[in-house]
Amino acid sequence: MSRFRSLLQASLNATRRALTWNIEDLVPPSERYIFNFNSKDELKKWHLYSDSEYGGLSSAALEIKDTGNGSTNVGVFSGNLSLDVMEGSKWNMTRSGFCGMRSKKFDGFIDLDGYDTIALKLKGDGRCYISTIYTENWVNTPGQDEDNSWQAFVFVPKENWYIAKIPLTRYVPTWRGNMINAKLEMNPARILGMSLSVNAEGGVPGAKSGPGDFQVEVDWIKALRMQ
């Protein structure tokens, strides 16, 4: 009988633990690191792209830089934006002058449903950059390989560190750089990757634009819960 009582008590305790709600288990932390550029291993998570893949002459690089205090590193995304097109290119380019760094696809996806804002700690050159979130394909025609992309401008002030906070509601659906003129809603629970890019033209009023060199330092990218 004592053994039966012992098993019964163990079962009751397990049930009680299962039914005891812990608010920390139900609500995610107020912030979550997505990328942290503190080591060279971070470079393995990204690849670069530019108009040079289509006959353009822009170039880009991504490296990890030691800040000099012996404990902190940051990522440096830099390069040159050119409006020129390679002579004899087989591509019929209608627009050149862009570079980007895109994360490799996550292992599956990441769920940011409990967050409402993307934050980037940046130090730049006064240009306007583009933050892109890639989600599972449910906007395009079923069977397409392309991910859905959602974009928002990020103005990066010159010289000083700046934390840009972009509400997820500010990201608009795009296809190949053009905004989709439809009322759509992002699914933050199915995020496949992210990118940071720069164009020679366009952006927000007052930002530096045009061909030439660019450079932005990236400390980290986080998801925040602001509300």
N, C-alpha and C positions, 0 to 999 in steps of 0.2 A: 504493500500500500504506500509506503514512504517513497518508493521509486515512482509510482504513478503520480503522487502529489508533486514530486520533484519535476517530472516531465510536464505536468499541467502548469506548474508555476513558471517554468521556462517558456512555455508556449504563450502564456499570458503576458510575460515580460516582453517577449518579441513583438507581440501584437500591440502592446502599449507603446513601444518605441516606434513602430511603424505609423501609429496614429498620432503621434506627437509631432505637430508642425513646428518646424524651425524656420523662422522668417528668412534667415540667411540662405537656406536651401531653396526657398521659393523665389527670392529676388536676387538677381546677379549683382556683383559689386558695381559701384558707381562708375568705374572706369576699367577698361580692358586693353592691354597692349595688343596691337595687331602686328606691328613691326617695330623693332628697336635696333637702330644702326650702331650697335656698340662693339661689333666685331666683324672681321673679314668673312666669317661664315654667313653673314647676312647677304653678301653679294651673290651667294648661290641661289638665293630665292628670287632673283630678278633677272630679266633680260632687257636689252636695249633695242629700240627700233627708231627709224628715222625715214625721211623721204628718200634717202640713198638707196633703199630697197626698190624704189620705183623710178630711179633715174635722177633723183635730186642730189644735191651736194652738201647737205647738212650732215653734221657728225655729232656724236654724243659719247660720254664716258661716265662711268659710275665707279667711285672708289671710296674706301674708308680712310678718314683722316684723323690723326691723333690731335686732339685739341691742345696738347702741351702741358696739361696738368697731371699727366701720368695715369689717369683713371678713366677718362671719358673719350670715346670716339664718336664721330658723326659720319654720315654718308654725304658725299659730294656728287651731285648730278650736274654735269657741265658739258659745254660743247659750243658749237657754232651753227647758227641758223643762216641758211643761204636760200635766196629766191631763184638761183640759177638751176638749170637742168642740164644734165650731161648730154653732150652732142651725140646724136645718133642713137639715143635711147629708144628701146622698143616700146616703152610705156608712153601712153598719151596722157601725160600729167596735166591736170588742170589746176593743181595747187601744190606748191612746195614750201619749204621753210618750216618744218616741224620735226621735233624729236621727243622721245618719251622713254620712260623706264616702267616696265610692266612686271608685276609679280608673276611668278609661275603659279599655276593653278594650285589651290590648297588641296590637301589630301581629302577629297570629298568636297566639303564646303564648311564655312564657319557660320554660326548662328548669332546674329547681332539683333535679334528680335527684341531683346530687353534694353536696347540703347536707341537714342534718337539723334546723336550727333557724332560726326567724325572730326577729330582734332589732329592737327599736324604742327609739330614744332619745327619752324623753318627760319633760315637766315638767307636772304636772297639779294637780288640785284635791281629791285624795283619793277621787275616784269610781272605779268599776270600768267599764272600757271593753271593747268586744268587737272582737277582731281576726278578720277574715274573709278566707279565701282562696277564690277562685272557680276551679274547674277545668272542663275539658270535660265535657259532659253524658254520663255513662255509667252513673250511678246511677238516674236517673229513666227514665220510659218513653221509648223511642226516638222521636224526632220532636218532643219538647218543646223549646221555645226557652230555657227557664231553664237557667242554669249550675248546677253542683253547688256548694254552699257548705259550707265547713268552718270552724268557729268555736272560739275559745278566749277566756276571760276574761283581761283585763289590768288588774290593780290599779295605779293610778298614784298614788304618794305625793304629798303636798302640798308645793309650793314648790321642792323640790330636783330636779335632773336625775336621771333614773333610766333604766338600760338594762334593759328587759324582754327576757328570752330565753325563747322559747316553743318547745319541741321540736315538730316536726311531728306527732309521735305524740299530742300533747295536743289537736290540733284534731279536733273531732268533727263528723260529717256532720249537717247540719240542712236543714230545708225550711221556709221562711217563718218562721224564728225558732224552730222546734221541733226538738228532737233526733230524729234517725231512729234508732229502736230496732233496729239491725241491725249486724252486724259487717262494716264496710266499710273499705277502705284507700284513702287518697288517692294519686293519681298525681302526684307533684311535677314530672314532666316536662311536664305539660300545663296550666300555670297561666295563666289568662286575665286575672286582675285581683285586687285586694285592696280591703278597706274597713276603716274604723275607725268604730265607732258607740258610742252610749251610750243606755241606757234609764233612765227615772226609777226603775224598780223592778227588783229582782233584783240579781244580782252576787254578790260574795264577802262573807262575814261581816266586819264591821268597816269596810267601805267606805261612803263617803257615798252616800246614796240619797235619793229623793224628788224632787218637782218643784222647779224653780228654775234658776238659772244654772249653766252648766258651761263649763270652759275647759281645754284641754290643748295644750301646745306640742309640736311634732314636729320634731326635727332631721333624722333620717333613719330609713329602714327598710332593713335588710340581711338577706341570707341568710348563715348561718354553717355551717361544718362543725366540729362540736365533737368528733366521735369519729373 
